[in-house]
Amino acid sequence: MVRRAVRKRWLVLTAVVVLLAGAAFWFHQSPAGLIPHFSTPVGKYRTPMAYRIISFHRGRADKNLILLAHNLGFNGVEFQIEGSNVAGLMDFAERDAEQHLVDYCHSLGMTVTLWVHELSDLPGQWLPDYPGPVAENNEKLWAYLSGRYEWLLTNIVPNIDGLVLTVVETDVKATSAPIMKRVVSLIRKKCEEHGKTLTVRTFVWTPEEFEGVMSAVRSLPPDTVVMSKIVPQDWQMRGGYAAELGAVGPERQIVEFDVGGEYFLRNKVANCMVDLLKKQFDYAVSKNAAGICVRVDRDDSSVLFTPNEVNLWALGMWASGAANDESQVWDAWASYRYGSAAVPGIRKALAPTGDVVAEMLSIGPFTFGDTRLFPPQPNDDPFSQNWQNWKWDKSYAKAHSDAELGDPAFVESVARQKEEAERTAAQCLTNLDAVKSALAPIEYDILQAKLLGNQAQLSFRAPMAMAILHYREYKFGPGGNREAARKAYLAD
């Protein structure tokens, strides 16, 4: 009986994997023209935000997704360039020459911006064109960089509309205020000379870097456009907001969101986090945000043709003033994707998945280690990553201590949260069955596979999270609880 049950579960999981692999293949093979033109009532409920941008990873894009975003009221496309600035921009230029991505965006009335990282790709000390050390008063260095951006904007990417500067994830960080101001001033000047815009990102790795960057930002010209993530550092589904939101001057801040799910298992699961996004979007609005920038893909995965596509609809409709609340988004997206008869049932089946995914990737208010990777083992430290809330907000110090030491009350609370998520994941499947008759068979199969994926992820992530806490409870807890914690750990 046990072997039969295990074999049945593996058959289900195999089916899920096959469907997901097919979805990844479809994403890469999908020809342009699969998305019909439709219009969104831009400005119906409020004045549209000035900046409504979607963002693609590593300079790649699906024109179907660009068109869908255009239909939803987005007016800009951003391409993230990672690694080498020069090689990344040249790679984008070669791809653009083949696919005409910039021309396509412009034909839709959408601006195009590209990431750059500084300070990067500087000649080494052993080379004749070595510009010297990174220093505020090293004019040879700044002349070298000026020449680089003259060449890039004249010869490599002359057809784009602007650059987006990141001062970390580069060879030499430009997070000290004096260096950052020189970098921003230089690139801004070159952009102005070539009729381009410049946006400055506040993303950093540590609170110490944050202080330097914000010191520089506060002294930049008042019309400088700044881009900040909705979260303090890297992507998470629980915790607070970035401290710089609303702190860079009125009406010049773009807030970044990620619906592509780099840290949320991408499109391997159904993660319709509309409720969470509404809270975050409303907070950004309360801080006078001038716009949003929404990441829609990561490597081989995208929100297109998946349940997670509803997250893009939500942010697009709210930012363009085409919707006010969650219900209007669900009505519009579910009707478009599945037909009006399926709308109530689809919402019941998918709306809770955001809470399910948040729980499967969390231990209390903290992420379960690096959620891009397989969960850590019990003797690893799952709370040490750059983005963990306790590093950015002192109000999480008590919860962090409880998690590290396996506080019995904290452990019990997390256990109840895991159990509730498992019940919710099962209810999502029940709710999907209730609307099966209103769905095309292939649509039902795809949604069922995604929801089974949620269950499968919970089935191993929940006991691994509990093992981490029970191990700590056994190691650090009161003597009377140690034997019970040991048994619970072994059960996990």
C-alpha positions, 0 to 999 in steps of 0.5 A: 500500500505504501509503495503504491501510494508513493508510486502514485505521488511520483506519477503526479509529480512527473506529470507536473514536471512534464507540463512545466517543461512544456510551458518553458518550451512554449515560452521560448518558442511562442511566435509574436502575434498570439496576444489579441489587441484589446484596450484597457480603460486607462484613467477611468478611476484615477490619473495614470502614473507617469511611469508604467514599465515592464522589465525583462531579464538579461536583455531578452523579451517576448513580443507577446508579453510586450503587447499584453503589457501595452494592452494593459496600459504600460508605457515603457519597457526596461531591459535588465543587463547583468554582468559586464556592462559593455558585453551586455549592451553589445549582446542586447544590440545584436539581439535588437538588430535581429528582433527589432525589439526597440522598434517594436516597443516604439511602434506601441508608443513604449519607451525603452531603457537599459540597465547599466552597472558602475563601476565595471569593465575597467582596464586592469593595472597591467594594461596601457589604458589603465585609468588608475584607481577609483577615486573622486579626484581621478580625472583620468578615470572619469574621462575614460568613463565619459568616452565609454558612454559616448561610444555606447550611446553613439554606436551601440545603443543609439536607438534607446530612450534612457539608461537605468544606473545600478551602483552595486553588482559591479566590479567596483561598487559606487555606494560611497556618496562622493563616488556615486555623485560623480558617476551619476553626474557623468552618466547624466551629462552624457544622456542629456547630450544624446537626448536620453533619460537617466534613472538611478536605482537605490538597490544595495546589499547592506544597510551600510551601503544604503546610508552612502547611497541615500546620502548621494541621492539626497544631494542629486538634482531635484529632477533626478528620477529614482527607482527603488524596490518595494522591499528593503533589499531583495524580493520577499513576500513577508515583511516591511517596505523599503525605507527610501520610499517617499524619502527622495522627493515628491513625484520622482520615484519609480517603485519596482515589483517582481511578478516574475518570481525570481525568489517565489519559484518563478512559474513552477507554482500558482502564485496569484498574489493580488491581495499582497500586491494591492497592499504594496501598491497602495503603500507606494501610492501613499508615498507619492510614487510616480510610477512602477516597474514590474519584472515579468520574467526570469531566465526561462520562465515568464508570467505569460499564459500562466495563472501568475499573469493576473499579477501583471494585470493587477499592477498594470490596471491599478497604475494606469487608473483602469481599476481600483480594487482586486475584484475589478482585476479578477473580473477582467483577467479571468473573463479574458483568459477563461470566460465570464462563466468561470470568473467566480470559481477561478478567483476562489481557486487561485486567490488564496495561492499567494498566501500558500506560496508565501507560507511555503517559502517562509519561516514566520516573517522570514524567508526560508533561506535563499528561496531560489535554491533548494531549502537548506538543511537543519544545521544551516543558517536559514536567516542570514541572507542580505534581504532578511527583515531583521537586518533592515528593521529592528522591530524584527529582532525579537522574532529573529531571536525566537527563530534562531533559538527555537522558542517553543511558542514561535515553533508552535505558531509556525507549525499552525501556519504550515498546517493552515497553508496545507488546508488552503492548498487542498481547498484550492483544488476543491474549488477548481473542481467546482468550476471544471465544467466552465473550463476547457479541458486543457485549461483545467489540466494546466491549473490543476497541475499548478495547484498540485505543484503548490501541494507538492512544494508544501509537502517537503518544504513544511517539514524541512522548515519545522526540522530547522526549528525543532533542531534549534528547540532541542539544542537551545530550549529548556531541558524539559522540552528537549526530548519532545523536540528531538522526537519532533525533529526525527519525525520531520 
